[in-house]
Amino acid sequence: MLKRLITAGAITALATLPAVSLAQDEATPAPAAEEAVAEATPEAAAPARNYPQVNFDQSADPENILLLDLSNGQRVPIRLMAEWAPAHVERVKTLARQGFYDGVIFHRVIDGFMAQTGDPTGTGQGGSPLADLQAEFNPMPHLRGTISMARAQDKNSANSQFFIVFYPRFSLDKNYTNFGRVIGNMAAVDAIARGEPPANPTRILQASIAADGKPQAMPQAEVAPAADITADMLSAPIEE
């Protein structure tokens, strides 16, 4: 069994498949239509009215905003919802503050579906040294920009990997732990390189908590190494 993956079988039944392919075998839905339903009828999409809703104000409660600085030069703020999944939020905050996510790639990115990261091995089978988490499934819907925890067939196998949903996927509701939502710059998420894995994957340069006030990490230009200086170079005549 592959650890800490999103399995394709979870769409209809929890089955083990070789790779993270939550909806790989489904026909890709019409994004505009599905998103329109989610945005126009939030009550239908989220029947749980007792759960706190996402606050999109980036100045509010910085202790619960995860900042992802990506190798495409963009910063993505994500509201972490401890009221939905307290243990999962605490895990991600702990790992972010440890620098665990820094340099990790988005190793599985399916167009029209989701971008998954959080595995330091980049294979989809890795995780952190911390113990796996108990599931905190909740009624909150998987909308565009939702951040949710990846897992294996065992519902209590989430550890460090998470995914960001490009378009609504209500079939994931109550099967994966939804613990937050992108609250700004979703275009940067849309720009994450596609592939399983991508040929040139997008990386998390730095994951931090907004309250810690870390400056944005930016991609560094590659500098060609200087040529070795040889004795011949030093003795060669100077051309005028």
Buried (B, 14 or more C-beta within 10 A) or exposed (E): EBBBBBBBBBBEEBEBBEBBBBBBEBEEBEBEEBBEBBEEEEEEBBEEEEBEEBBEEBEEBBEBBBBBBBBBEBBBBBBBBBBBBEBBBBBBBBBBBEEBBBBBBBBBBBEBBBBBBBBBEBEBBBBBEEEBBEBBBBBBBBBBBBBBBBBBBBBEBBBBBBBBBBBBBBBBBBBBBBBBBBBBBBEBBEBBBBBBBBEEBBBBBBBBBBEEEBEEBBEEEEEEEEEEEEEEEEEEEEEE
